[in-house]
Amino acid sequence: MGRGTQTVLATSGMAAPGGGTYGDFGTFNLPNTATDFTDYNAVQLNNSGKVSFLAFVNGAPDSATAIVVTGSAGATLTSIARNGQAAAAGGTGPA
């Protein structure tokens, strides 16, 4: 199988969905969860070319410091979760 085209979707300092700018990307340690995910791979890619990733953000108007983003090359990236945001079932994520 051949390799596909690589496209940069987000870099540190670029505007993040919902405001602020992207900070760090990479591996995150998520302690104190129901399942202790240590060294969680923050970028996921499916067979359709859609990516999701976890990133730290700086200067977000809602004071979020971490977001989960999804999208694909040529499309607008969308924030699907932000720390401190109300969850669909009630409550909020860690602030």
JONORNOR-V346756 format. One record per backbone hydrogen bond with DSSP energy under -1.0 kcal/mol. NH is the residue of the N-H (numbers start at 1). CO is the residue of the C=O. If there is no record, write none. Layout:
BEGIN
((NH/CO) (NH/CO))
END
This chain:
BEGIN
((13/22) (14/11) (16/20) (19/16) (21/58) (22/14) (23/56) (28/40) (30/37) (37/35) (40/28) (44/52) (46/50) (49/46) (51/71) (52/44) (53/69) (54/42) (55/67) (56/24) (57/65) (58/21) (63/60) (67/55) (68/81) (69/53) (70/78) (71/51) (75/72) (78/70) (80/68) (81/68) (83/66) (85/82) (87/91) (90/87) (93/85))
END
